[in-house]
């Protein structure tokens, strides 16, 4: 992955863990798979920002 500098397999494993924890969700857009944070994921990000 050009953006992260991490191999695709590593990114996939991280996304799977985040999905299983219900911190991100995925959806298809044509041939692409898009990920975005769930409400729980947003809460954690906001908590980190204010810490």
PyMOL Python script that loads the backbone (N, CA, C, O; Angstrom):
from pymol import cmd

cmd.read_pdbstr("""\
ATOM      1  N   UNK A   1       0.837  -1.179   0.000  1.00  0.00           N
ATOM      2  CA  UNK A   1       0.000   0.000   0.000  1.00  0.00           C
ATOM      3  C   UNK A   1       0.884   1.245   0.000  1.00  0.00           C
ATOM      4  O   UNK A   1       1.721   1.421   0.885  1.00  0.00           O
ATOM      5  N   UNK A   2       0.699   2.068  -0.955  1.00  0.00           N
ATOM      6  CA  UNK A   2       1.523   3.260  -1.091  1.00  0.00           C
ATOM      7  C   UNK A   2       1.286   4.250   0.045  1.00  0.00           C
ATOM      8  O   UNK A   2       2.235   4.875   0.518  1.00  0.00           O
ATOM      9  N   UNK A   3       0.058   4.403   0.487  1.00  0.00           N
ATOM     10  CA  UNK A   3      -0.237   5.394   1.525  1.00  0.00           C
ATOM     11  C   UNK A   3       0.358   5.034   2.879  1.00  0.00           C
ATOM     12  O   UNK A   3       0.841   5.913   3.595  1.00  0.00           O
ATOM     13  N   UNK A   4       0.331   3.770   3.236  1.00  0.00           N
ATOM     14  CA  UNK A   4       0.787   3.367   4.562  1.00  0.00           C
ATOM     15  C   UNK A   4       2.216   2.859   4.581  1.00  0.00           C
ATOM     16  O   UNK A   4       2.868   2.862   5.625  1.00  0.00           O
ATOM     17  N   UNK A   5       2.700   2.427   3.434  1.00  0.00           N
ATOM     18  CA  UNK A   5       4.027   1.817   3.397  1.00  0.00           C
ATOM     19  C   UNK A   5       4.016   0.384   3.898  1.00  0.00           C
ATOM     20  O   UNK A   5       5.075  -0.233   4.020  1.00  0.00           O
ATOM     21  N   UNK A   6       2.842  -0.157   4.189  1.00  0.00           N
ATOM     22  CA  UNK A   6       2.711  -1.523   4.697  1.00  0.00           C
ATOM     23  C   UNK A   6       2.309  -2.460   3.570  1.00  0.00           C
ATOM     24  O   UNK A   6       1.626  -2.043   2.635  1.00  0.00           O
ATOM     25  N   UNK A   7       2.722  -3.716   3.644  1.00  0.00           N
ATOM     26  CA  UNK A   7       2.290  -4.687   2.644  1.00  0.00           C
ATOM     27  C   UNK A   7       0.772  -4.892   2.703  1.00  0.00           C
ATOM     28  O   UNK A   7       0.160  -4.746   3.761  1.00  0.00           O
ATOM     29  N   UNK A   8       0.180  -5.228   1.568  1.00  0.00           N
ATOM     30  CA  UNK A   8      -1.260  -5.399   1.485  1.00  0.00           C
ATOM     31  C   UNK A   8      -1.784  -6.424   2.484  1.00  0.00           C
ATOM     32  O   UNK A   8      -2.836  -6.205   3.085  1.00  0.00           O
ATOM     33  N   UNK A   9      -1.085  -7.527   2.674  1.00  0.00           N
ATOM     34  CA  UNK A   9      -1.525  -8.550   3.629  1.00  0.00           C
ATOM     35  C   UNK A   9      -1.599  -8.023   5.048  1.00  0.00           C
ATOM     36  O   UNK A   9      -2.517  -8.360   5.795  1.00  0.00           O
ATOM     37  N   UNK A  10      -0.640  -7.201   5.416  1.00  0.00           N
ATOM     38  CA  UNK A  10      -0.631  -6.617   6.760  1.00  0.00           C
ATOM     39  C   UNK A  10      -1.810  -5.670   6.949  1.00  0.00           C
ATOM     40  O   UNK A  10      -2.458  -5.673   7.996  1.00  0.00           O
ATOM     41  N   UNK A  11      -2.080  -4.873   5.943  1.00  0.00           N
ATOM     42  CA  UNK A  11      -3.223  -3.951   6.004  1.00  0.00           C
ATOM     43  C   UNK A  11      -4.516  -4.748   6.126  1.00  0.00           C
ATOM     44  O   UNK A  11      -5.389  -4.399   6.920  1.00  0.00           O
ATOM     45  N   UNK A  12      -4.641  -5.814   5.346  1.00  0.00           N
ATOM     46  CA  UNK A  12      -5.833  -6.655   5.399  1.00  0.00           C
ATOM     47  C   UNK A  12      -6.051  -7.267   6.768  1.00  0.00           C
ATOM     48  O   UNK A  12      -7.183  -7.330   7.249  1.00  0.00           O
ATOM     49  N   UNK A  13      -4.972  -7.720   7.403  1.00  0.00           N
ATOM     50  CA  UNK A  13      -5.099  -8.299   8.748  1.00  0.00           C
ATOM     51  C   UNK A  13      -5.566  -7.250   9.748  1.00  0.00           C
ATOM     52  O   UNK A  13      -6.420  -7.527  10.590  1.00  0.00           O
ATOM     53  N   UNK A  14      -5.010  -6.053   9.657  1.00  0.00           N
ATOM     54  CA  UNK A  14      -5.423  -4.984  10.575  1.00  0.00           C
ATOM     55  C   UNK A  14      -6.894  -4.623  10.367  1.00  0.00           C
ATOM     56  O   UNK A  14      -7.634  -4.433  11.331  1.00  0.00           O
ATOM     57  N   UNK A  15      -7.307  -4.530   9.116  1.00  0.00           N
ATOM     58  CA  UNK A  15      -8.704  -4.208   8.836  1.00  0.00           C
ATOM     59  C   UNK A  15      -9.637  -5.301   9.354  1.00  0.00           C
ATOM     60  O   UNK A  15     -10.724  -5.002   9.849  1.00  0.00           O
ATOM     61  N   UNK A  16      -9.226  -6.550   9.245  1.00  0.00           N
ATOM     62  CA  UNK A  16     -10.052  -7.649   9.759  1.00  0.00           C
ATOM     63  C   UNK A  16     -10.237  -7.529  11.265  1.00  0.00           C
ATOM     64  O   UNK A  16     -11.346  -7.699  11.773  1.00  0.00           O
ATOM     65  N   UNK A  17      -9.155  -7.236  11.981  1.00  0.00           N
ATOM     66  CA  UNK A  17      -9.239  -7.069  13.435  1.00  0.00           C
ATOM     67  C   UNK A  17     -10.169  -5.907  13.781  1.00  0.00           C
ATOM     68  O   UNK A  17     -11.000  -6.019  14.683  1.00  0.00           O
ATOM     69  N   UNK A  18     -10.030  -4.798  13.068  1.00  0.00           N
ATOM     70  CA  UNK A  18     -10.897  -3.645  13.326  1.00  0.00           C
ATOM     71  C   UNK A  18     -12.357  -3.960  13.014  1.00  0.00           C
ATOM     72  O   UNK A  18     -13.250  -3.519  13.737  1.00  0.00           O
ATOM     73  N   UNK A  19     -12.610  -4.720  11.944  1.00  0.00           N
ATOM     74  CA  UNK A  19     -13.986  -5.119  11.615  1.00  0.00           C
ATOM     75  C   UNK A  19     -14.557  -6.028  12.693  1.00  0.00           C
ATOM     76  O   UNK A  19     -15.700  -5.855  13.115  1.00  0.00           O
ATOM     77  N   UNK A  20     -13.764  -6.997  13.138  1.00  0.00           N
ATOM     78  CA  UNK A  20     -14.231  -7.923  14.169  1.00  0.00           C
ATOM     79  C   UNK A  20     -14.524  -7.198  15.475  1.00  0.00           C
ATOM     80  O   UNK A  20     -15.402  -7.611  16.233  1.00  0.00           O
ATOM     81  N   UNK A  21     -13.792  -6.119  15.743  1.00  0.00           N
ATOM     82  CA  UNK A  21     -14.027  -5.308  16.939  1.00  0.00           C
ATOM     83  C   UNK A  21     -15.152  -4.302  16.722  1.00  0.00           C
ATOM     84  O   UNK A  21     -15.505  -3.549  17.629  1.00  0.00           O
ATOM     85  N   UNK A  22     -15.710  -4.293  15.516  1.00  0.00           N
ATOM     86  CA  UNK A  22     -16.792  -3.380  15.123  1.00  0.00           C
ATOM     87  C   UNK A  22     -16.393  -1.917  15.230  1.00  0.00           C
ATOM     88  O   UNK A  22     -17.192  -1.062  15.613  1.00  0.00           O
ATOM     89  N   UNK A  23     -15.133  -1.648  14.881  1.00  0.00           N
ATOM     90  CA  UNK A  23     -14.636  -0.276  14.865  1.00  0.00           C
ATOM     91  C   UNK A  23     -14.654   0.310  13.462  1.00  0.00           C
ATOM     92  O   UNK A  23     -14.651   1.530  13.295  1.00  0.00           O
ATOM     93  N   UNK A  24     -14.672  -0.551  12.454  1.00  0.00           N
ATOM     94  CA  UNK A  24     -14.830  -0.114  11.065  1.00  0.00           C
ATOM     95  C   UNK A  24     -15.852  -1.021  10.386  1.00  0.00           C
ATOM     96  O   UNK A  24     -16.108  -2.138  10.835  1.00  0.00           O
ATOM     97  N   UNK A  25     -16.422  -0.526   9.307  1.00  0.00           N
ATOM     98  CA  UNK A  25     -17.321  -1.336   8.479  1.00  0.00           C
ATOM     99  C   UNK A  25     -16.863  -1.201   7.042  1.00  0.00           C
ATOM    100  O   UNK A  25     -16.150  -0.262   6.688  1.00  0.00           O
ATOM    101  N   UNK A  26     -17.274  -2.137   6.227  1.00  0.00           N
ATOM    102  CA  UNK A  26     -16.873  -2.092   4.824  1.00  0.00           C
ATOM    103  C   UNK A  26     -18.119  -2.142   3.948  1.00  0.00           C
ATOM    104  O   UNK A  26     -19.168  -2.658   4.333  1.00  0.00           O
ATOM    105  N   UNK A  27     -17.954  -1.580   2.748  1.00  0.00           N
ATOM    106  CA  UNK A  27     -19.025  -1.630   1.758  1.00  0.00           C
ATOM    107  C   UNK A  27     -18.390  -1.627   0.382  1.00  0.00           C
ATOM    108  O   UNK A  27     -17.275  -1.141   0.191  1.00  0.00           O
ATOM    109  N   UNK A  28     -19.111  -2.172  -0.555  1.00  0.00           N
ATOM    110  CA  UNK A  28     -18.634  -2.221  -1.935  1.00  0.00           C
ATOM    111  C   UNK A  28     -19.121  -1.006  -2.696  1.00  0.00           C
ATOM    112  O   UNK A  28     -20.244  -0.541  -2.508  1.00  0.00           O
ATOM    113  N   UNK A  29     -18.260  -0.504  -3.555  1.00  0.00           N
ATOM    114  CA  UNK A  29     -18.601   0.569  -4.488  1.00  0.00           C
ATOM    115  C   UNK A  29     -18.017   0.144  -5.828  1.00  0.00           C
ATOM    116  O   UNK A  29     -16.860   0.428  -6.137  1.00  0.00           O
ATOM    117  N   UNK A  30     -18.830  -0.537  -6.609  1.00  0.00           N
ATOM    118  CA  UNK A  30     -18.308  -1.095  -7.854  1.00  0.00           C
ATOM    119  C   UNK A  30     -17.327  -2.207  -7.537  1.00  0.00           C
ATOM    120  O   UNK A  30     -17.666  -3.173  -6.854  1.00  0.00           O
ATOM    121  N   UNK A  31     -16.123  -2.066  -8.032  1.00  0.00           N
ATOM    122  CA  UNK A  31     -15.094  -3.078  -7.787  1.00  0.00           C
ATOM    123  C   UNK A  31     -14.260  -2.770  -6.552  1.00  0.00           C
ATOM    124  O   UNK A  31     -13.406  -3.567  -6.164  1.00  0.00           O
ATOM    125  N   UNK A  32     -14.500  -1.631  -5.937  1.00  0.00           N
ATOM    126  CA  UNK A  32     -13.729  -1.217  -4.769  1.00  0.00           C
ATOM    127  C   UNK A  32     -14.430  -1.626  -3.480  1.00  0.00           C
ATOM    128  O   UNK A  32     -15.649  -1.795  -3.449  1.00  0.00           O
ATOM    129  N   UNK A  33     -13.655  -1.779  -2.432  1.00  0.00           N
ATOM    130  CA  UNK A  33     -14.182  -1.996  -1.091  1.00  0.00           C
ATOM    131  C   UNK A  33     -13.769  -0.786  -0.273  1.00  0.00           C
ATOM    132  O   UNK A  33     -12.586  -0.461  -0.176  1.00  0.00           O
ATOM    133  N   UNK A  34     -14.756  -0.120   0.315  1.00  0.00           N
ATOM    134  CA  UNK A  34     -14.498   1.088   1.098  1.00  0.00           C
ATOM    135  C   UNK A  34     -14.703   0.798   2.571  1.00  0.00           C
ATOM    136  O   UNK A  34     -15.612   0.056   2.944  1.00  0.00           O
ATOM    137  N   UNK A  35     -13.867   1.377   3.400  1.00  0.00           N
ATOM    138  CA  UNK A  35     -13.945   1.203   4.844  1.00  0.00           C
ATOM    139  C   UNK A  35     -14.189   2.557   5.488  1.00  0.00           C
ATOM    140  O   UNK A  35     -13.648   3.574   5.053  1.00  0.00           O
ATOM    141  N   UNK A  36     -15.012   2.558   6.531  1.00  0.00           N
ATOM    142  CA  UNK A  36     -15.186   3.771   7.321  1.00  0.00           C
ATOM    143  C   UNK A  36     -15.425   3.377   8.768  1.00  0.00           C
ATOM    144  O   UNK A  36     -15.807   2.246   9.069  1.00  0.00           O
ATOM    145  N   UNK A  37     -15.192   4.335   9.656  1.00  0.00           N
ATOM    146  CA  UNK A  37     -15.331   4.065  11.085  1.00  0.00           C
ATOM    147  C   UNK A  37     -16.801   3.964  11.478  1.00  0.00           C
ATOM    148  O   UNK A  37     -17.657   4.666  10.941  1.00  0.00           O
ATOM    149  N   UNK A  38     -17.067   3.079  12.420  1.00  0.00           N
ATOM    150  CA  UNK A  38     -18.393   2.985  13.026  1.00  0.00           C
ATOM    151  C   UNK A  38     -18.478   4.065  14.107  1.00  0.00           C
ATOM    152  O   UNK A  38     -17.511   4.784  14.358  1.00  0.00           O
ATOM    153  N   UNK A  39     -19.631   4.168  14.733  1.00  0.00           N
ATOM    154  CA  UNK A  39     -19.786   5.120  15.837  1.00  0.00           C
ATOM    155  C   UNK A  39     -18.788   4.814  16.948  1.00  0.00           C
ATOM    156  O   UNK A  39     -18.191   5.727  17.519  1.00  0.00           O
ATOM    157  N   UNK A  40     -18.607   3.539  17.255  1.00  0.00           N
ATOM    158  CA  UNK A  40     -17.636   3.157  18.291  1.00  0.00           C
ATOM    159  C   UNK A  40     -16.220   3.571  17.899  1.00  0.00           C
ATOM    160  O   UNK A  40     -15.445   4.024  18.740  1.00  0.00           O
ATOM    161  N   UNK A  41     -15.893   3.417  16.638  1.00  0.00           N
ATOM    162  CA  UNK A  41     -14.583   3.840  16.163  1.00  0.00           C
ATOM    163  C   UNK A  41     -14.396   5.338  16.277  1.00  0.00           C
ATOM    164  O   UNK A  41     -13.326   5.811  16.659  1.00  0.00           O
ATOM    165  N   UNK A  42     -15.442   6.085  15.946  1.00  0.00           N
ATOM    166  CA  UNK A  42     -15.378   7.552  16.067  1.00  0.00           C
ATOM    167  C   UNK A  42     -15.188   7.965  17.525  1.00  0.00           C
ATOM    168  O   UNK A  42     -14.433   8.895  17.809  1.00  0.00           O
ATOM    169  N   UNK A  43     -15.863   7.288  18.446  1.00  0.00           N
ATOM    170  CA  UNK A  43     -15.726   7.609  19.869  1.00  0.00           C
ATOM    171  C   UNK A  43     -14.294   7.418  20.313  1.00  0.00           C
ATOM    172  O   UNK A  43     -13.750   8.255  21.033  1.00  0.00           O
ATOM    173  N   UNK A  44     -13.673   6.325  19.891  1.00  0.00           N
ATOM    174  CA  UNK A  44     -12.273   6.077  20.276  1.00  0.00           C
ATOM    175  C   UNK A  44     -11.326   7.114  19.698  1.00  0.00           C
ATOM    176  O   UNK A  44     -10.403   7.562  20.378  1.00  0.00           O
ATOM    177  N   UNK A  45     -11.547   7.494  18.460  1.00  0.00           N
ATOM    178  CA  UNK A  45     -10.693   8.518  17.836  1.00  0.00           C
ATOM    179  C   UNK A  45     -10.837   9.841  18.576  1.00  0.00           C
ATOM    180  O   UNK A  45      -9.842  10.506  18.866  1.00  0.00           O
ATOM    181  N   UNK A  46     -12.056  10.217  18.878  1.00  0.00           N
ATOM    182  CA  UNK A  46     -12.291  11.480  19.605  1.00  0.00           C
ATOM    183  C   UNK A  46     -11.681  11.436  21.008  1.00  0.00           C
ATOM    184  O   UNK A  46     -11.120  12.430  21.470  1.00  0.00           O
ATOM    185  N   UNK A  47     -11.785  10.305  21.677  1.00  0.00           N
ATOM    186  CA  UNK A  47     -11.187  10.175  23.011  1.00  0.00           C
ATOM    187  C   UNK A  47      -9.678  10.339  22.935  1.00  0.00           C
ATOM    188  O   UNK A  47      -9.079  10.938  23.828  1.00  0.00           O
ATOM    189  N   UNK A  48      -9.062   9.824  21.898  1.00  0.00           N
ATOM    190  CA  UNK A  48      -7.614   9.959  21.728  1.00  0.00           C
ATOM    191  C   UNK A  48      -7.240  11.422  21.486  1.00  0.00           C
ATOM    192  O   UNK A  48      -6.229  11.902  21.997  1.00  0.00           O
ATOM    193  N   UNK A  49      -8.051  12.119  20.714  1.00  0.00           N
ATOM    194  CA  UNK A  49      -7.763  13.531  20.415  1.00  0.00           C
ATOM    195  C   UNK A  49      -7.811  14.395  21.659  1.00  0.00           C
ATOM    196  O   UNK A  49      -7.020  15.329  21.792  1.00  0.00           O
ATOM    197  N   UNK A  50      -8.722  14.102  22.575  1.00  0.00           N
ATOM    198  CA  UNK A  50      -8.883  14.933  23.760  1.00  0.00           C
ATOM    199  C   UNK A  50      -7.983  14.499  24.904  1.00  0.00           C
ATOM    200  O   UNK A  50      -7.888  15.202  25.910  1.00  0.00           O
ATOM    201  N   UNK A  51      -7.319  13.353  24.772  1.00  0.00           N
ATOM    202  CA  UNK A  51      -6.452  12.846  25.853  1.00  0.00           C
ATOM    203  C   UNK A  51      -5.147  13.618  25.897  1.00  0.00           C
ATOM    204  O   UNK A  51      -4.292  13.337  26.736  1.00  0.00           O
TER     205      UNK A  51
END
""", "prot")
cmd.dss("prot")
cmd.show_as("cartoon", "prot")
cmd.util.cbc("prot")
cmd.orient("prot")
